[in-house]
Amino acid sequence: MAYHNELGKIGEQLAVDYLCGKGYEILDRNFVFNKAEIDIIAQKGDQIVIVEVKTRNSAYFGDPQDFVTKGKIKLLVKAANEYIIENNIDLEVRFDIISVLKNKTIEKVEHFENAFYHF
C-alpha cells in the first residue's frame, strides 16, 4: 500500500479514537455512494455527524482542513443525504472536519465542528 494511503488510514483511526473519547458513537466508516465517500458517520446525542478526515505529515503546504474543496463538500452532502434516506434517520445532521498532522515527531488532532453547511 502506498504511504499516503497508509497515512490516511492511520489518520482515520486517530479520528475515530478521538471521537470515541469525546462520547461519540461511531455508526459507520468509509460509507460510499457513487463517487463520494464519507470517512466517519457518528452520532452524539440527537445529531448525526458526518466527518471528513484530512491527514498530512506536514503543514508545509497548508493545514489539512484547507484541502476540503467545494467539490468534496458537494459529494459529502450527496452521500450524507443517501445515508440518511437509506437508514431512515430523522435527526439533525452536522458536517465536521478532523485534521490530523502525523509524522515521527508530531501527532496532532484538531476537530472543527460545523465546518461547513449543506445548503
C-alpha positions as CSV (number, residue, x, y, z in Angstrom):
1,M,0.0,0.0,0.0
2,A,1.3,3.5,-0.8
3,Y,2.5,5.6,2.1
4,H,-0.2,8.3,1.6
5,N,-2.9,5.6,1.8
6,E,-1.4,4.1,4.9
7,L,-1.1,7.6,6.5
8,G,-4.8,8.2,5.6
9,K,-5.9,5.0,7.4
10,I,-3.8,5.9,10.5
11,G,-5.4,9.4,10.5
12,E,-8.9,7.9,10.3
13,Q,-8.2,5.6,13.2
14,L,-6.8,8.5,15.2
15,A,-10.0,10.5,14.4
16,V,-12.2,7.5,15.5
17,D,-10.3,7.2,18.8
18,Y,-10.6,10.9,19.3
19,L,-14.4,10.9,18.7
20,C,-15.0,7.9,20.9
21,G,-13.0,9.6,23.7
22,K,-15.4,12.6,23.3
23,G,-18.5,10.4,23.7
24,Y,-19.4,10.0,20.0
25,E,-20.9,6.7,18.8
26,I,-19.4,5.5,15.5
27,L,-22.2,4.4,13.2
28,D,-20.3,3.7,10.0
29,R,-16.9,4.2,8.4
30,N,-16.0,4.7,4.7
31,F,-19.6,4.8,3.5
32,V,-19.6,5.0,-0.3
33,F,-22.3,6.4,-2.6
34,N,-21.5,6.9,-6.3
35,K,-18.1,8.7,-6.3
36,A,-18.5,10.0,-2.8
37,E,-17.0,8.6,0.4
38,I,-17.8,9.6,4.0
39,D,-14.9,8.8,6.2
40,I,-16.8,8.6,9.5
41,I,-20.5,8.8,10.4
42,A,-21.1,9.3,14.1
43,Q,-23.8,10.2,16.5
44,K,-23.7,12.4,19.5
45,G,-27.0,13.0,21.3
46,D,-29.6,13.9,18.7
47,Q,-27.2,14.7,15.9
48,I,-25.7,12.7,13.1
49,V,-22.2,13.9,12.5
50,I,-20.6,13.5,9.0
51,V,-16.8,13.6,9.4
52,E,-14.3,14.3,6.7
53,V,-10.8,13.3,7.9
54,K,-7.8,15.1,6.3
55,T,-4.4,13.7,7.3
56,R,-1.0,15.1,6.3
57,N,2.5,14.5,7.5
58,S,3.4,18.3,7.3
59,A,1.6,21.6,7.3
60,Y,4.2,23.0,4.8
61,F,1.6,23.3,2.0
62,G,-1.3,24.3,4.3
63,D,-3.3,22.9,7.1
64,P,-5.0,19.6,6.4
65,Q,-8.6,21.1,6.7
66,D,-7.8,23.6,4.0
67,F,-7.8,20.7,1.4
68,V,-11.6,20.1,1.7
69,T,-12.7,21.6,-1.6
70,K,-16.2,22.8,-2.7
71,G,-16.4,19.7,-4.9
72,K,-15.6,17.4,-2.0
73,I,-18.3,19.2,0.1
74,K,-20.8,18.6,-2.7
75,L,-20.0,14.9,-2.8
76,L,-20.2,14.6,1.0
77,V,-23.6,16.2,1.1
78,K,-24.8,13.9,-1.6
79,A,-23.5,10.8,0.2
80,A,-24.9,12.0,3.6
81,N,-28.3,12.5,2.1
82,E,-28.3,9.0,0.7
83,Y,-27.1,7.6,4.1
84,I,-29.9,9.4,5.9
85,I,-32.6,8.2,3.5
86,E,-31.2,4.7,3.3
87,N,-31.2,4.4,7.1
88,N,-34.5,6.3,7.7
89,I,-32.8,8.7,10.1
90,D,-34.8,11.7,11.4
91,L,-32.1,13.6,13.2
92,E,-30.2,16.9,12.6
93,V,-27.1,16.5,10.5
94,R,-23.8,18.3,11.1
95,F,-20.7,18.3,9.0
96,D,-17.3,18.3,10.7
97,I,-13.7,18.1,9.7
98,I,-11.0,16.4,11.7
99,S,-7.5,17.5,10.8
100,V,-4.6,15.1,11.6
101,L,-0.9,16.0,11.4
102,K,1.1,12.9,11.9
103,N,4.8,12.2,11.4
104,K,7.7,10.9,13.5
105,T,7.7,13.9,15.9
106,I,4.1,15.2,15.7
107,E,0.7,13.7,16.3
108,K,-1.9,16.5,16.3
109,V,-5.7,16.0,16.0
110,E,-8.0,19.0,15.6
111,H,-11.8,18.9,15.4
112,F,-13.7,21.5,13.5
113,E,-17.4,21.2,14.3
114,N,-19.9,22.7,11.8
115,A,-17.0,23.1,9.4
116,F,-19.5,23.8,6.6
117,Y,-23.2,23.9,5.9
118,H,-25.1,21.7,3.5
119,F,-27.4,24.4,1.9
